[in-house]
Amino acid sequence: MREFIDISYFIRNVPYYLEIREQSLHSSSVSIMNNDVIGNSEIKISGISARSFLGGKWGFASSCQLSENSLKTIIDKAIGNAKLISRQMNNINLPSNPASFDFDISKNYRDDKQSDFLNFLFELEAYIKNKYPLIKSRTLNFHQAISYKNLVTSDGSYLLYSLPRAFLSLNFSIEKNGEPYELSDSFGGIGKFCTILLQKEKIYELIDSTYLSLIKKSEGVYAEPGLKELLLGPEVTGNLAHEAIGHTVEADIVLGGSIAKDFMNKIVASEQITLVDFSNKAFSDLCPVPIFIDDEGTSAVDVTIIENGILKSYLSSKQTAHDLNIPLTGNARANLFCDEPIVRMRNTAILPKENKLEDMISSIDDGYYLIKTSGGEADTNGEFMFEIDCGYKIKNGKISSPIKDTIVLGNAFEVLKSVDMVGDDFKWDSSGYCGKKQPISVSVGGPSIRCKAIIGGR
């Protein structure tokens, strides 16, 4: 782990609530397209921030200068900013659940050079070009990000944290009958470049399967539009859980008037559905984005958002927990040192059940199996629209023809109410970032689910 300055000294004997957070993000990315380098960057962003709470208001200040003098200055500024906007306010006692934790995982992995990243991509490029000449465009990207954090709070929290994450992504495109088709996928998780190398066989399998799916897609048909019986694969299920449900139960969004504001302890989904925002461990394993203490110093706990179809909890920060009179959950997160913590998801997933994928497919007479999504949008009413770039027609209980790009849309709560089968094929997807005000790493997960929703056509 990198060396931090001693910030604990500056938290002592402070008459106001105070957080001090030193944070660094070291990211490296390389990209090639058709054997040409199109990206080669290495970025280090480091700094320190202080946040004070008094008179019912927050004061925040930050600096990229990592020194004791700089820290003294930003503490004074943070306190001064809080005083400036809270002169007429009575003091408020925020809820508190402090904890201490030391999580140094970066030391478990060796460091590699930027040139090593590029050489590996060129190795994969040669394999793809030689084996699959039908591919007209090949884009490969490797991204590695290492987050370091040192946090102390005046109510007794302490965190020393390092987390490396590495991902390989690929995008292929072909042409058939003058029409372009493309498909993307990614591979990776906790670790560095060396972790990716140790799983080289799986990467070649991913390349092969992505190419095969792309060829099938080019031979596909357009989906028949309308309300259909659907089988959503784990990737689509996970995105539904995060984008269309998770954001509606973030307490700041609830305070802003999300549809979930009036749903507490009410039925919002089928009793088959249990949805959890995991903090650091799930199913006895470390989560893809483990959070032990959030960026306000709150001990992070798992949050069961929906339990057997009933809405049970929101995701909170100290301020929102106070305002809504709900428990602290440890969901306040900040991406960079200069960002203030806001309510964010961590590892959000629908829990699996016992149904087998083949049984779920055979139960559908006329519908679609939607496997991959390339993005989409959702609002605070739970309305969503996802782009589907890999899927199949299901006819008489069997996988039929592949389908071309389409969309799936509806109200997430209504879609989840229609769920009558939940699979045992749970998967995590942790390659993406959530863009709420500040991009931050999250993971989504789920099994396949059988439901009803609207699918687009040509």
Beta strands, then each sheet from edge to edge (+ up, - down):
strand 1: 17-33
strand 2: 36-54
strand 3: 57-63
strand 4: 100-104
strand 5: 137-153
strand 6: 158-176
strand 7: 179-190
strand 8: 226-232
strand 9: 275-278
strand 10: 281-282
strand 11: 285-286
strand 12: 303-307
strand 13: 310-311
strand 14: 332-333
strand 15: 342-343
strand 16: 347-350
strand 17: 366-378
strand 18: 383-395
strand 19: 398-402
strand 20: 406-411
strand 21: 421-422
strand 22: 427-429
strand 23: 433-434
strand 24: 440-441
strand 25: 443-446
strand 26: 449-455
sheet 1: 3+ 2- 1+ 5- 6+ 4+
sheet 2: 3+ 2- 1+ 5- 6+ 7-
sheet 3: 19+ 18- 17+ 8+ 26- 20+
sheet 4: 19+ 18- 17+ 8+ 26- 21+
sheet 5: 13+ 12- 9+ 16- 25- 22+
sheet 6: 10+ 11-
sheet 7: 14+ 15-
sheet 8: 23+ 24-
end
